[in-house]
Amino acid sequence: ATLFVPQLPRLKEQTLQRLAQHGIGRPTQIVWGIEDRTATLDRAIDLFRIIAGRERQTTLHAISAAGHHPYREHPQQFNELMFGFIESMQP
C-alpha cells in the first residue's frame, strides 16, 4: 500500500496517455459495472473513447446492478458477453 497506492494516479495517467497515443492493437471489449463506486460509468465511457480512437473494434457493455466485479456478480451475463465477443472475432 505504501509503494503502489501513492504512484497510482501517475501510473494511471501514463497508461491512458499510452493508450491514446498507441492504442492496444487488438479488438477490445470493456465490461463495466454500473454501480461501481470506485470507477464510475463516465470513466468507462472515457476509457472507451480513448481505446476506440485507435481500435475500431471496441465495445463497451455496462452491467446494471453490478459493482467493481461484474464477472462475479453476474457471471452468466458476463460469460455471454465474453463468448459473444470471441465469436464475433472469428473469421
C-alpha positions as CSV (number, residue, x, y, z in Angstrom):
1,A,0.0,0.0,0.0
2,T,2.8,2.4,0.7
3,L,4.6,1.8,-2.6
4,F,1.8,1.2,-5.0
5,V,-1.1,3.4,-3.9
6,P,0.9,6.7,-3.9
7,Q,2.0,6.0,-7.5
8,L,-1.4,5.1,-8.8
9,P,-2.5,8.5,-10.2
10,R,0.7,8.9,-12.1
11,L,0.6,5.3,-13.4
12,K,-3.0,5.7,-14.5
13,E,-2.2,8.9,-16.4
14,Q,0.8,7.2,-18.1
15,T,-1.4,4.3,-19.1
16,L,-4.1,6.5,-20.5
17,Q,-1.6,8.5,-22.5
18,R,0.0,5.3,-23.9
19,L,-3.5,4.1,-24.9
20,A,-4.3,7.4,-26.6
21,Q,-1.0,7.5,-28.5
22,H,-0.6,3.9,-29.4
23,G,-3.8,2.1,-28.7
24,I,-3.9,-1.6,-27.8
25,G,-3.7,-3.0,-31.3
26,R,-6.4,-5.6,-30.7
27,P,-10.2,-5.8,-30.7
28,T,-11.3,-4.8,-27.2
29,Q,-14.3,-5.3,-25.1
30,I,-14.9,-3.3,-21.9
31,V,-17.3,-4.7,-19.4
32,W,-18.2,-2.3,-16.6
33,G,-20.5,-2.4,-13.5
34,I,-22.9,0.5,-13.5
35,E,-23.0,0.6,-9.7
36,D,-19.2,0.7,-9.3
37,R,-18.5,3.4,-6.8
38,T,-14.7,3.3,-7.3
39,A,-14.8,3.6,-11.1
40,T,-17.9,5.3,-12.3
41,L,-19.6,4.8,-15.7
42,D,-18.3,8.1,-17.0
43,R,-14.8,6.7,-16.6
44,A,-15.8,3.7,-18.6
45,I,-17.0,6.0,-21.4
46,D,-13.8,8.0,-21.3
47,L,-11.8,4.7,-21.5
48,F,-13.9,3.5,-24.4
49,R,-13.4,6.7,-26.3
50,I,-9.6,6.5,-25.8
51,I,-9.4,2.9,-26.9
52,A,-11.9,3.3,-29.7
53,G,-10.0,6.2,-31.1
54,R,-7.3,3.7,-32.2
55,E,-9.2,0.5,-32.4
56,R,-12.5,0.4,-34.4
57,Q,-13.5,-3.0,-32.9
58,T,-14.1,-1.7,-29.4
59,T,-17.2,-2.3,-27.4
60,L,-18.5,-1.2,-24.0
61,H,-21.0,-3.2,-22.1
62,A,-22.4,-1.8,-18.8
63,I,-24.0,-4.3,-16.5
64,S,-26.7,-3.0,-14.2
65,A,-26.8,-3.9,-10.5
66,A,-23.1,-4.7,-10.7
67,G,-20.2,-3.0,-8.9
68,H,-16.5,-3.4,-9.4
69,H,-16.6,-7.1,-10.2
70,P,-19.4,-7.7,-12.7
71,Y,-17.8,-11.1,-13.6
72,R,-18.5,-12.3,-10.1
73,E,-21.8,-10.5,-9.5
74,H,-23.4,-11.6,-12.9
75,P,-21.2,-14.5,-14.2
76,Q,-23.8,-15.8,-16.7
77,Q,-24.3,-12.4,-18.3
78,F,-20.6,-11.7,-18.2
79,N,-19.8,-15.0,-19.8
80,E,-22.4,-14.5,-22.5
81,L,-20.8,-11.1,-23.4
82,M,-17.3,-12.7,-23.5
83,F,-18.4,-15.7,-25.7
84,G,-20.3,-13.3,-28.0
85,F,-17.3,-11.1,-28.3
86,I,-15.0,-14.0,-29.0
87,E,-17.4,-15.5,-31.6
88,S,-17.6,-12.1,-33.3
89,M,-13.9,-12.2,-33.9
90,Q,-13.9,-15.5,-35.7
91,P,-13.3,-15.2,-39.5
